[in-house]
Amino acid sequence: MEKKRKIAKWKIEKLKELKKILEENDIIGIVNLESVPCLQLQRIKKQLKGKISLFMTKKRIMKRALEEVDKKNLSKFSEELKGVPALLFSKEEPFSLFNTLKKSKTKTAAKPGQVALNDIVINKGPTPFPPGPIIGELGSVGIIASVEEGKVVVQDDVVLVKEGEEISFEKADILSKLGVEPMEVGLNLTTVYNKGEILSKEVLDIDESEYVENIVKGYWDAINLGIDVGYVVKDNVEMLVSKGVMEGKALEESMPSVEDEVKKGAEEGEKLKEEVDKKEENLLEKDSAKEVKKEESKVEEEEKVLEKDSVKIEKKEEPKIEEKLKEEIKETVEEKPVEVPVKIEKKPDTDKLLKEAEEEIIKERLTVEPKKEEVKKNNDPFDARGPKVEVPKAEDLIKMKEEKKVEKKDKIDVEKLLER
């Protein structure tokens, strides 16, 4: 037969005591006392007396007590017992409890073999070291550095040790040289049980100032929303009234007066009237221009017809008139022979005299032709230059020429002709 394992009496008493405490408290925390010196632990307990109470015993006893007490999720809570655990009991709210323990911690340098409670980060920027072997030492642990302005500068942020990793001798030495104190001496609250709810360290770790700012921001967002939608509550009544007054004044200032509206309407009416008048004038000018063009084209056509007719008449009459003039000149010369004194032996050159008389007649006729052209343009008695003169017939012109020739021939000085 196997012998029953004998359990120490103090263990049984500790289990009973812990089970009773667990049943009496609703807020239970697990803290990790790893790397916490005894002297520092005593100071923290004395500092937080009345706010928290710690229960320390073997991990196996604590786990068994958590599993045997009949509370929601308490057996699951036992899985969070890690490192050098201790149970913490308090009446304080979990977030406030975490913040209290966080403030009680003090920073210290890392030692080789210690486990990082959080990620240890080396930020980029200058270091106090001059150029030298330190650049190689930093590179050996994964920190990229360069020289700028006579000093060693870290180029980028580097996670030197991740949470839960053991700190090596080289890394601890570099941290010490850089003056980084990553370790916190104090009670490290890892998990809190609150009436069946398990809250992790990440959930509990909040910034109080940021939390307050968010609450204030939420309050004012709610007030602004109520003002925008017109929802009246005690906190936004005054704001809504002042908003209504301001909007009323702005509306009154933006609304134009009746006089301004009347003036504006009158000005618009005048503008429309001017536009209509201009359009009418343009239409009349276009119509009158068209009519003038039509009349001018008619006049031009009539003038062309008259010019053609007059040219035909001139062509027909001109040869007849010249022939008649030549015949008349011959007759006059033959009828009235020149009486020459007996003393003159030479006879006058009749052919030459005829030519000279003929040239004088043609010159007189050329002076008459321009006057005829002025008269031929229109059949109307009046035109733009005044009353038109009737064109004499060809027979009348011949008679007039004959009369003039006779008068000239009578006046011929016989002596002058003989001298020529």
Secondary structure, DSSP 8 states (H G I E B T S, - for coil): --------HHHHHHHHHHHHHHHH-SEEEEEE-TT--HHHHHHHHHHTBTTEEEE---HHHHHHHHHHS--TTHHHHGGG--SSEEEEEESS-HHHHHHHHHHT-EEE---TT-B-SS-EEE-SEE-S--SSTHHHHHHHTT--EEEETTEEEE-S-EEEE-TT-B--HHHHHHHHHHT---EEES-EEEEEEETTEEEEHHHH---HHHHHHHHHHHHHHHHHHHHHHT---GGGHHHHHHHHHHHHHHHHHHS--HHHHHHHHHHHHHHHHHHHHHHHHHHHHHHHHHHHHHHHHHHHHHHHHHHHHHHHHHHHHHHHHHHHHHHHHHHHHHHS-----TT--S---HHHHHHHHHHHHHHHHHHHHHHHHHHTT-SSSEETTEE------HHHHHHHHHHHHHHHHHT--HHHHHH-
